[in-house]
Amino acid sequence: MELILLLFVFVLAAFLGFELIAKVPSQLHTPLMSGSNAISGITVVGAILAANTSSSGLSAWLGFAAIVLATINVVGGYMVTDRMLAMFKKKVK
């Protein structure tokens, strides 16, 4: 029963996330991405906690993979945001 509830929450979050992102105007994508990248930093902290509290080898490796993937997500998101913001700067002649 718990697995069904978790699956329901996952599907609901995916659907709502898609609907929210689809309705955001293009002018707001950069600020929205910056905010979501800051929130994604919490994922890195959660991954560190998951890797630290693991009791088996598989859990430790999954926690390490979560740390790597979450860090790539945060760093890549900030790189994309910085590149998008650079497009709006005035060019010096």
C-alpha positions as CSV (number, residue, x, y, z in Angstrom):
1,M,0.0,0.0,0.0
2,E,2.9,2.4,0.8
3,L,4.4,1.8,-2.6
4,I,1.2,2.7,-4.3
5,L,1.0,5.9,-2.3
6,L,4.6,6.9,-3.2
7,L,3.9,6.1,-6.8
8,F,0.8,8.3,-6.7
9,V,2.8,11.2,-5.2
10,F,5.5,10.8,-7.8
11,V,3.1,10.8,-10.8
12,L,1.1,13.7,-9.4
13,A,4.4,15.7,-8.8
14,A,5.5,14.9,-12.4
15,F,2.2,16.0,-13.9
16,L,2.0,19.2,-11.9
17,G,5.6,20.1,-12.6
18,F,5.1,19.6,-16.3
19,E,1.9,21.7,-16.3
20,L,3.5,24.5,-14.3
21,I,6.6,24.7,-16.5
22,A,4.6,24.6,-19.7
23,K,2.6,27.7,-18.6
24,V,5.6,29.9,-17.7
25,P,6.3,32.7,-20.2
26,S,9.7,32.7,-21.8
27,Q,10.7,35.9,-20.0
28,L,10.4,34.2,-16.6
29,H,12.4,31.0,-17.4
30,T,15.7,32.5,-16.3
31,P,14.6,33.7,-12.8
32,L,12.5,30.5,-12.4
33,M,15.6,28.3,-13.2
34,S,17.7,30.3,-10.8
35,G,15.3,29.7,-8.0
36,S,14.8,26.0,-8.8
37,N,18.6,25.5,-8.9
38,A,18.9,27.0,-5.4
39,I,16.2,24.7,-4.2
40,S,18.0,21.8,-5.9
41,G,20.9,22.4,-3.6
42,I,18.7,20.8,-0.9
43,T,18.8,17.6,-3.0
44,V,22.6,17.5,-2.6
45,V,22.2,17.8,1.2
46,G,19.6,15.0,1.2
47,A,21.9,12.8,-1.0
48,I,24.8,13.4,1.4
49,L,22.6,12.4,4.3
50,A,21.3,9.3,2.5
51,A,24.9,8.2,1.7
52,N,26.1,8.9,5.2
53,T,23.3,6.9,7.0
54,S,23.5,3.9,4.8
55,S,24.1,0.5,6.4
56,S,24.8,-1.6,3.3
57,G,27.2,-1.2,0.4
58,L,24.5,-0.9,-2.2
59,S,22.9,2.0,-0.3
60,A,26.2,3.8,0.0
61,W,26.8,3.5,-3.8
62,L,23.3,4.7,-4.6
63,G,23.8,7.6,-2.2
64,F,27.1,8.4,-3.9
65,A,25.4,8.3,-7.3
66,A,22.7,10.6,-6.0
67,I,25.4,13.1,-4.8
68,V,27.1,13.1,-8.2
69,L,23.9,13.5,-10.2
70,A,22.5,16.2,-7.9
71,T,25.7,18.1,-8.1
72,I,25.8,17.9,-11.9
73,N,22.2,19.1,-11.9
74,V,22.9,22.2,-9.7
75,V,26.2,23.1,-11.5
76,G,24.8,22.6,-14.9
77,G,21.7,24.7,-14.0
78,Y,23.8,27.6,-12.8
79,M,25.9,27.4,-16.0
80,V,22.8,27.6,-18.2
81,T,21.4,30.4,-16.1
82,D,24.6,32.4,-16.4
83,R,24.7,31.9,-20.1
84,M,21.1,33.0,-20.5
85,L,21.7,36.1,-18.4
86,A,24.8,36.9,-20.6
87,M,22.5,37.2,-23.6
88,F,20.7,40.1,-22.0
89,K,23.9,42.2,-21.2
90,K,24.7,45.1,-23.5
91,K,27.6,44.5,-25.8
92,V,30.4,47.0,-25.5
93,K,31.5,48.4,-28.9
